[in-house]
Amino acid sequence: MAPTYTSFVVLGSGGSLSPYIIDALSKEPDVKKLIVFSRLGSSSKPIPPSSKAELLQVDYNDHTSLIDIFRTHGTEVIVSTLSTDAVTDDNQKKVALAAKEAGTVKLFFPSEYGMVTHGLGGKGHGWLSGKDEFKDFLESIDLPYARVFTGVWFRWIPWLTGYNANGKINILKDKGDTPISFTAEEDIGEFIAYVSTHLPPSQLANVRFRLQGERRTTKEIASQLGKPIEFVDAIPGENSEWPTSIATECELGVGSTGYNHELKKDNDVAGPEGAGSGNRFWEGHVWRKIEDVLKL
Ligand SMILES: NC(=O)c1ccc[n+]([C@@H]2O[C@H](COP(=O)([O-])OP(=O)(O)OC[C@H]3O[C@@H](n4cnc5c(N)ncnc54)[C@H](OP(=O)(O)O)[C@@H]3O)[C@@H](O)[C@H]2O)c1
């Protein structure tokens, strides 16, 4: 069967997630063209020479040249790995507008890859609301999108639990029993490469993929990794308010990829929007376990 899409652009070159997406797309034989956008003057790490990706330095404000690039390469899929700054400063939006005008782009993966943001638009949750509002924008310009919700990435467990600060799994006092979705960065990249080359366009347009490599409470994480627990008022580490705020949300259940912001609880786990429901689109895949990736 002919691959669904073969020409890709990845936005962002040397971030926390982009190397995994670039690597997975590079290894997918059905991907014939792979361009990576990086900002002019970016100090991101260069792409390894073994990758089949071609790095282009772009000016996100140069609408005409973005259209030219998409048309020249017949770009069909854009995978945005841009930072949350780019969601709020409109660089992601500028790419989407050029993609729409180019006329070649069939699918846009907006920068999501975390907690479920569906339903947060207009609710004043900062960049989380901004991600949901970006989906509304894509609908307004009629550019099909696929959103990938992943819960917490495996390599961010040390940050979320303050492990880097004191070698312990720090858990907010009286908490630690709420299940959270965790996914390996490699699985996120490989999932995107797989579905966009194998699923029909109808299964890719305007969808939410709710992935889940493992579902664990923070107490279970401590036991799985064989690390001591410390109960704390705030997660220790640099900018402690960030992991503390995410850990607080996770303890409310929001870290599950089955979370429904309207109902304020998980969707039915057996239903089409349950935690990990997106995994079914990659039949036969063995999802990585935390210990496959995280060596502490
Ligand atoms: N679930 C989790 O555990 C988790 C953890 C972290 C992040 N996330 C989410 O994953 C997504 C990607 O995050 P990340 O940490 O990988 O991003 P990042 O490393 O902060 O940034 C990714 C790339 O975006 C580009 N960039 C940065 N600021 C930009 C701007 N203002 N305009 C245009 N490009 C810009 C840079 O590429 P160039 O320098 O090449 O231009 C950068 O390498 C975000 O949506 C974030 O919320 C999830």
The ligand as an SDF file (V2000), in Angstrom:
LIG
                    3D

 48 52  0  0  0  0  0  0  0  0999 V2000
    5.1630   16.1060   28.5270 N   0  0  0  0  0  0  0  0  0  0  0  0
    6.3170   16.5630   28.9340 C   0  0  0  0  0  0  0  0  0  0  0  0
    6.9300   15.9920   29.8480 O   0  0  0  0  0  0  0  0  0  0  0  0
    6.8710   17.7770   28.2740 C   0  0  0  0  0  0  0  0  0  0  0  0
    8.1130   18.2640   28.7010 C   0  0  0  0  0  0  0  0  0  0  0  0
    8.6190   19.3870   28.0600 C   0  0  0  0  0  0  0  0  0  0  0  0
    7.9070   19.9970   27.0270 C   0  0  0  0  0  0  0  0  0  0  0  0
    6.7050   19.5020   26.6640 N   0  0  0  0  0  0  0  0  0  0  0  0
    5.9470   20.1120   25.5390 C   0  0  0  0  0  0  0  0  0  0  0  0
    6.5630   19.6680   24.3200 O   0  0  0  0  0  0  0  0  0  0  0  0
    6.6180   20.7240   23.3630 C   0  0  0  0  0  0  0  0  0  0  0  0
    8.0560   20.9370   22.9250 C   0  0  0  0  0  0  0  0  0  0  0  0
    8.7800   21.3090   24.0780 O   0  0  0  0  0  0  0  0  0  0  0  0
   10.3720   21.2930   24.1200 P   0  0  0  0  0  0  0  0  0  0  0  0
   10.7410   21.3600   25.5690 O   0  0  0  0  0  0  0  0  0  0  0  0
   10.9060   20.1840   23.2970 O   0  0  0  0  0  0  0  0  0  0  0  0
   10.6600   22.6960   23.4500 O   0  0  0  0  0  0  0  0  0  0  0  0
   12.0220   23.5140   23.5450 P   0  0  0  0  0  0  0  0  0  0  0  0
   13.1410   22.5670   23.6970 O   0  0  0  0  0  0  0  0  0  0  0  0
   11.8630   24.5860   24.5740 O   0  0  0  0  0  0  0  0  0  0  0  0
   12.0290   24.2360   22.1210 O   0  0  0  0  0  0  0  0  0  0  0  0
   11.9710   23.4760   20.9290 C   0  0  0  0  0  0  0  0  0  0  0  0
   12.5220   24.2950   19.7860 C   0  0  0  0  0  0  0  0  0  0  0  0
   11.6180   25.3730   19.5060 O   0  0  0  0  0  0  0  0  0  0  0  0
   12.3640   26.3880   18.8160 C   0  0  0  0  0  0  0  0  0  0  0  0
   11.9430   27.6590   19.4350 N   0  0  0  0  0  0  0  0  0  0  0  0
   12.0990   28.0670   20.7110 C   0  0  0  0  0  0  0  0  0  0  0  0
   11.5090   29.2690   20.9080 N   0  0  0  0  0  0  0  0  0  0  0  0
   10.9630   29.6180   19.7080 C   0  0  0  0  0  0  0  0  0  0  0  0
   10.2440   30.7410   19.2400 C   0  0  0  0  0  0  0  0  0  0  0  0
    9.9110   31.7560   20.0480 N   0  0  0  0  0  0  0  0  0  0  0  0
    9.8660   30.7520   17.9370 N   0  0  0  0  0  0  0  0  0  0  0  0
   10.1720   29.7340   17.1010 C   0  0  0  0  0  0  0  0  0  0  0  0
   10.8810   28.6630   17.4880 N   0  0  0  0  0  0  0  0  0  0  0  0
   11.2570   28.5990   18.7720 C   0  0  0  0  0  0  0  0  0  0  0  0
   13.8430   26.0790   18.9960 C   0  0  0  0  0  0  0  0  0  0  0  0
   14.3150   25.5290   17.7720 O   0  0  0  0  0  0  0  0  0  0  0  0
   15.4170   26.3080   16.8950 P   0  0  0  0  0  0  0  0  0  0  0  0
   16.4000   26.8610   17.8990 O   0  0  0  0  0  0  0  0  0  0  0  0
   15.9850   25.2370   16.0430 O   0  0  0  0  0  0  0  0  0  0  0  0
   14.6950   27.3770   16.1520 O   0  0  0  0  0  0  0  0  0  0  0  0
   13.8390   24.9960   20.0660 C   0  0  0  0  0  0  0  0  0  0  0  0
   14.8980   24.0810   19.9510 O   0  0  0  0  0  0  0  0  0  0  0  0
    5.9650   21.9330   24.0170 C   0  0  0  0  0  0  0  0  0  0  0  0
    4.6230   21.9950   23.5970 O   0  0  0  0  0  0  0  0  0  0  0  0
    6.0280   21.6230   25.5020 C   0  0  0  0  0  0  0  0  0  0  0  0
    4.9470   22.1920   26.2400 O   0  0  0  0  0  0  0  0  0  0  0  0
    6.1730   18.4020   27.2490 C   0  0  0  0  0  0  0  0  0  0  0  0
  1  2  1  0
  2  3  2  0
  2  4  1  0
  4  5  1  0
  4 48  2  0
  5  6  2  0
  6  7  1  0
  7  8  2  0
  8  9  1  0
  8 48  1  0
  9 10  1  0
  9 46  1  0
 10 11  1  0
 11 12  1  0
 11 44  1  0
 12 13  1  0
 13 14  1  0
 14 15  2  0
 14 16  1  0
 14 17  1  0
 17 18  1  0
 18 19  2  0
 18 20  1  0
 18 21  1  0
 21 22  1  0
 22 23  1  0
 23 24  1  0
 23 42  1  0
 24 25  1  0
 25 26  1  0
 25 36  1  0
 26 27  1  0
 26 35  1  0
 27 28  2  0
 28 29  1  0
 29 30  1  0
 29 35  2  0
 30 31  1  0
 30 32  2  0
 32 33  1  0
 33 34  2  0
 34 35  1  0
 36 37  1  0
 36 42  1  0
 37 38  1  0
 38 39  2  0
 38 40  1  0
 38 41  1  0
 42 43  1  0
 44 45  1  0
 44 46  1  0
 46 47  1  0
M  CHG  2   8   1  16  -1
M  END
$$$$
